[in-house]
Amino acid sequence: MIDRRRLLATGLALATPSATPLTALSAEAWREDARILRRAYETLHPGLYRYSTPDQMHRRFERLEAELAAAQDQAGAFLALTRLTASVRCGHSFPNPLNQPDATAAALFGARDRLPFTFRWIDGEMVITGSADARLTRGTRVLSVDGVPAGDILGRLTPLARADGGNDAKRVANMELTGHDRLAAFDIYRPLLWRCGPTAVLRLAQPGAPPRRVEVDCLAEGEPRGGAPDDHPFRFEIRAGVGILTMTTWAFYEGRFDWQGFIAEAMDRLVEERARGLVIDIRENEGGQDCGDLVLARLIAGDLAKPAYDRFTRYRTAPADLKPYLSTWDRSFLNWGADATGPDARGLYRMTRFDDGPDGDVIRPTGRRFAGPLAVLISATNSSATFQFALTVRASGRGVLVGQTTGGNLRGINGGAFFFLKLPGSGLEADLPLIATLPRTPQPDAGLAPDIAVPRSAVAIARGEDPEMAAALAWIRSSPAS
């Protein structure tokens, strides 16, 4: 998720009106917030009508206006806004929890109501992957939480999840707890739908034992769940002659981590130690910057053209009446100028600013090349830069994709540049992506399927096994030596 506060610490913050506390808003003030959101999305969002007709979106905006005008509390308003943005079916359009006013965040997300374990959804079941509580062992299925069946929880949460098009696997993945996100969607929305904390009653099922009930203490934001992975964004090791590069995020817009240096050092080690192959693990990585391009630049012998996708925007110049409500990190996003040509029949402008030559984006080889076989571990989490990286690996033929179908969508995704839309009455914020990356030929409404499919299983989690990594290592060891 893009954190507006950190981005704008070194970027541009346009003037925004001060927000009135949510509880003091009149029905007309709520309606005005809904109208501003509608105008901004209709004027600026490049993917608003990719999966919905204008008439469908019209009805949804009308419903949002009515729901906000009737809102009784902060939770209801935030949920109504989330339902609207989720209906756009864009993985980058949502009221970002990281970007809400401090008072709103404290009211909505500040309670001691977080479950004390990490988990995955496997075939509709909540399966524990880690916890500091010895009673909550890996592979245990959680049948219900506070009397609500796990399947019902998932069914209520997924319509609120951000994902591209019909990629429901991404919606499910968005509602898992992996330990990587400071404000995970599950932690945000479950307490808004059900009264939660400071304890929770779980009904558990463990292999070979009858179901049992366990009461656990809930956690506050920032408290460790236990069993969560190392929070360092990159890790590298050479295991039995095979390099393993794990990257859990590429969001380094303002960070101090020298990710370029880390990648260069890892690739140099692969060459110097004559590694048998390389596994890149991006299963927990939604995206960020195009860090994967730097890895590919060390794996190729000649120029590599990325897949043929073009960029589009819905506007050339942001309307003056919306500017007071928009903030971003680059003032040029307000006026694309000659970089946006059109509009075409869809009302979109072709974006040329980020093109790299007449044939599109090109990755050029650099440094000492590692020529060994490559396997990339993927999952439904990959929906932004990591989705695009997987596309490039597939198109290049340089390696194989192992795991589950990605998030994102072959019909294109939105991102690249953003406005952070602050609604003047409530102060609520909604992320608004500005650039659509679209294919030149018709594509299915789906993520990218792996070359080697490896389903997740509760049994493997209970045993501490990693079948995706095992499949990748087996493929590398069976591949001809470079």
WOSUL-V81365 format. One record per backbone hydrogen bond with DSSP energy under -1.0 kcal/mol. CO is the residue of the C=O (numbers start at 1). NH is the residue of the N-H. E is the energy in kcal/mol with one decimal. If there is no record, write none. Layout:
CO|NH|E, CO|NH|E
This chain:
3|7|-2.2, 4|8|-2.8, 7|10|-1.1, 12|328|-1.0, 21|24|-1.7, 22|25|-1.5, 26|30|-2.0, 27|31|-2.3, 28|32|-2.2, 29|33|-2.0, 30|34|-2.3, 31|35|-2.3, 32|36|-2.3, 33|37|-2.4, 34|38|-2.3, 35|39|-2.7, 36|40|-2.6, 37|41|-2.6, 38|42|-2.9, 39|43|-2.0, 40|44|-2.5, 41|45|-1.7, 47|50|-1.4, 53|57|-2.3, 54|58|-2.4, 55|59|-2.1, 56|60|-1.8, 57|61|-2.6, 58|62|-2.2, 59|63|-2.2, 60|64|-2.4, 61|65|-2.3, 62|66|-1.9, 63|67|-2.7, 64|68|-2.9, 65|69|-2.1, 66|70|-1.3, 68|71|-1.3, 73|77|-1.7, 74|78|-2.7, 75|79|-2.4, 76|80|-2.1, 77|81|-2.3, 78|82|-2.2, 79|83|-2.6, 80|84|-1.8, 81|85|-2.3, 82|86|-2.7, 83|87|-1.4, 85|88|-1.0, 86|89|-1.4, 89|165|-2.2, 90|93|-1.6, 94|96|-1.3, 94|431|-2.8, 96|99|-1.8, 101|105|-3.0, 102|106|-2.6, 103|107|-2.0, 104|108|-2.7, 105|109|-2.9, 106|110|-1.1, 111|113|-1.5, 114|219|-2.6, 118|129|-2.6, 118|130|-1.2, 119|177|-1.4, 120|127|-3.1, 122|125|-1.6, 125|122|-2.8, 126|142|-2.8, 127|120|-2.2, 128|139|-3.1, 130|118|-2.6, 133|136|-2.1, 137|140|-1.9, 140|128|-2.8, 141|205|-2.5, 143|150|-2.7, 144|203|-2.0, 145|148|-2.0, 148|145|-2.2, 149|153|-2.0, 150|154|-2.3, 151|155|-2.2, 152|156|-2.0, 153|157|-1.9, 154|158|-2.5, 157|160|-2.1, 158|161|-1.4, 164|167|-1.6, 166|168|-2.0, 168|172|-2.2, 169|173|-2.4, 170|174|-2.4, 172|175|-1.3, 173|176|-1.6, 177|119|-2.3, 184|188|-1.7, 185|189|-2.8, 186|190|-2.0, 189|193|-1.4, 190|194|-2.3, 198|218|-3.2, 200|216|-2.9, 201|146|-3.4, 202|214|-2.8, 203|143|-3.1, 203|144|-1.1, 204|212|-1.9, 205|141|-2.5, 206|209|-2.0, 212|204|-3.2, 214|202|-3.5, 216|200|-2.3, 219|114|-2.5, 220|223|-2.0, 225|132|-1.9, 233|248|-2.6, 235|246|-2.7, 237|244|-3.1, 239|242|-1.8, 241|276|-4.2, 242|239|-3.0, 243|279|-2.9, 244|237|-1.6, 245|281|-2.8, 246|235|-2.3, 250|252|-1.4, 250|289|-3.2, 257|259|-1.8, 258|262|-2.1, 259|263|-2.4, 260|264|-2.3, 261|265|-2.4, 262|266|-2.4, 263|267|-2.7, 264|268|-2.2, 265|269|-2.1, 266|270|-2.0, 267|271|-1.8, 268|272|-2.9, 269|273|-2.8, 270|275|-2.2, 277|243|-2.6, 278|375|-2.3, 279|245|-2.9, 280|377|-2.9, 281|247|-2.5, 282|285|-1.7, 286|383|-1.1, 286|384|-1.5, 287|250|-1.9, 289|291|-1.9, 290|293|-1.1, 291|294|-1.0, 292|296|-2.6, 293|297|-2.0, 295|298|-1.5, 296|299|-1.8, 297|366|-2.3, 298|370|-3.0, 304|363|-3.4, 307|309|-1.6, 308|440|-1.4, 310|438|-3.2, 311|351|-3.0, 312|436|-3.2, 313|349|-3.9, 316|336|-2.7, 319|322|-1.2, 322|325|-2.2, 323|326|-1.5, 325|422|-2.7, 327|420|-2.8, 330|333|-2.0, 331|334|-2.0, 332|335|-1.2, 334|318|-3.2, 336|339|-1.9, 337|340|-1.7, 339|352|-2.3, 341|350|-3.1, 344|347|-2.0, 348|344|-2.4, 349|313|-2.4, 350|341|-2.5, 352|355|-1.5, 357|360|-1.5, 361|306|-2.4, 363|304|-3.2, 373|278|-2.5, 374|400|-1.9, 375|280|-2.7, 376|402|-3.0, 377|282|-1.8, 378|404|-1.6, 379|382|-1.3, 382|407|-1.5, 384|388|-2.1, 385|389|-2.1, 386|390|-2.3, 387|391|-2.1, 388|392|-2.0, 389|393|-2.5, 390|394|-2.4, 391|395|-2.7, 392|396|-2.2, 393|397|-1.3, 400|376|-2.8, 401|451|-1.5, 401|452|-2.4, 402|378|-2.6, 403|454|-2.4, 409|412|-2.0, 413|437|-3.1, 415|417|-1.8, 415|435|-1.3, 417|434|-2.7, 419|432|-2.3, 421|430|-2.0, 423|427|-2.2, 425|20|-2.0, 428|423|-3.0, 430|421|-2.4, 432|419|-2.4, 435|415|-2.9, 436|312|-2.5, 437|413|-1.1, 438|310|-3.0, 444|446|-1.7, 446|410|-3.2, 448|406|-2.2, 452|403|-2.4, 457|461|-1.7, 458|462|-2.5, 459|463|-1.9, 460|465|-2.7, 461|464|-1.0, 466|470|-2.4, 467|471|-2.2, 468|472|-2.2, 469|473|-2.7, 470|474|-2.2, 471|475|-2.1, 472|476|-2.2, 473|477|-2.4, 474|478|-1.3
